[in-house]
């Protein structure tokens, strides 16, 4: 397995081999790159709503929605041809702060999911389908923090599978999952929550197209969770085994069960994390202000800033955009994903520019496998810079 140059760990040969086995590929399936109070305020809508078919009247599309502008912008910069060839999808949400209250404006390019073949599952034949890979780790992390709080625990608590020796902290596993896209850490969190619990609770929060059906690195599909022990305040808490009763609702390829998410759901999850007051209480993650701020900070920091011996641009695809648009007073919260099965590169980001403009962006590409990682990431930054430069 080749570790891509852009995300190659700058360390010893032995450690590089460990990287290849553990986190090569962000989802790591393949040889590529890898508030205290949540208000009950209804989503704000100061624009004329436009229906977006296929997303079940999801909350983002109660705001102004535009499905033509991004195509025109990319065409003007001679970027549309590659976007089409690489089966690109993009969903951009801008925040208009000139109005009171603030309002969202969303812009899409081939990113509105529809069950085209009407078979009741997500699969590659559906419009707007793509492999989200490790970007699903963001809602999983939010769900872990919410669950800990509901059980009277904190992220500093430790846990382990029953009858094993090593303890892991929830805080460290979340950091590893988000900053260096560690799949083993993610799998522990998934099993601790349980497949039934993850999918049920995400659906209850309005995520109609997120389906977590398997562990990262293809380590198990809809498998029961083992018993766990949680160590907190010198007390050991037992968590029983959890069966799986749900059926698969997502196919990453025609015959392979996997994890799915629409561009809309992934962006909505990031907005819920960042701006919870725009959603009803039952649609948001009930996080303390401390946990919410911590999670935002983790997603905004480079691996080295979080103490990991990885290159600063490891799994941060839009580093060029960050350096250009958010290098001083601005910030960028980011999560990458790369899938072996479909060779899909996905970036999920919140960008607050130095000028104070705020954007949420989902960009996904499935280029030919012969395409270099450098070419792919350079193109992603060209596309993102183009839309951020436009007077939307």
KAKA-V893802 format. One line per field, one symbol per residue. psi: psi as a letter, one per 40 degrees, with the letter a starting at -180 (. if undefined). A space follows every 10 residues. Layout:
# KAKA-V893802
psi: ???
This chain:
# KAKA-V893802
psi: hhhiddfhhg aidddddddd ddehecefea eah.hchhif hihigeihih ihieeffidd eeihhheddd ddddddefed dddddefiih hhhihheeih iiiihihihf ehhhgdefee ihieeiiehi hebededddd dddddddddd efiieeiiii iieidhiiid ddddddddde fhdddddddd dddidddddd ddddeegeeh hheiiiefeh hfiihiiihh hhfeihhhhi ihiheiiheh hdidehhahi iidddddddd ddddgdeeii deeihgiidd ddddddddee iidddeeigi idehfgdfdd ddddefecea ihhihihhhd defhhhhhih hhideeihih hhhhigiide hidddddddd ddddddddei g.
